[in-house]
Amino acid sequence: MADVCADLTGRIRIAERPDLRFYAASTMKVAVLIALFRRYDAGLLDLERPVRVTSTFTSVHDGSPFAIDADDVDEALTAAATEDWSVRALIERMITVSSNNATNLVLDLLDLAEVQAAVTELGAANTVIVRPIGDRVAAAAGLQNLITARDLVTIMTAIATERAASPASCREMLAILTRQRHREGIADALPADVPSASKGGWVTRLRHDVALIWPPTGDPYCHAICTRGLDDPEALRTIQDRTAAAYATYGGPV
């Protein structure tokens, strides 16, 4: 497990195994989000551009076609196969419902090197983004997306402090993250009236969560917790217990 908590100035409050690398799972979608808005800021991407929905993608390893595992597909997009969705709508689903289909559709508009460059420039030195979601051929060849708890805090804090892209784009990214529907990790462990913006990631025996938190008293802060080797109920309890303990110390009364 790794646990990092820091205020938005970068002052570290908790640093337990901050640079231990984990498989990123869906937390890598925050990096994709940033790269997309940077391309938009450069005038190279229209967020209203229509994108044809498909369920088949191309491996970055050998160019072979692949489909996302049936258990991991976004049914709303699968049902919409051969329809057009705007980039903006795909971004929303990529983050708020953690849609793997949407992630790969928007990744097709980018170069993975853009995603890597964006997070590296922001100081996420141990993050690796090298393949789309569900690219089993690339994974078998050793291409894995990796993150650390420190890097998750770094990336999210860059959005909150409007350094990840233009101020307007950072505000839009933050609004999307605030609409997160998967709140079973950090968000659900906070008092009900405490705003947060978050993105989790999970696969079998691995679960992460990172959130920006705005306590009614005290300074806003970012908290990232990464776990592996735990069954999901235990991983969620660990994340929630760590969240509650940090909030009691840095956020105010629970």
Helices and strands as residue ranges (DSSP letters): E 2-7, E 12-16, E 22-23, G 25-27, H 28-41, E 50-52, E 56-58, E 65-67, G 70-72, H 75-79, E 84-86, H 87-96, H 100-107, H 112-121, H 136-140, E 146-147, H 149-160, H 167-178, H 186-189, E 196-203, E 206-213, E 221-228, H 232-250
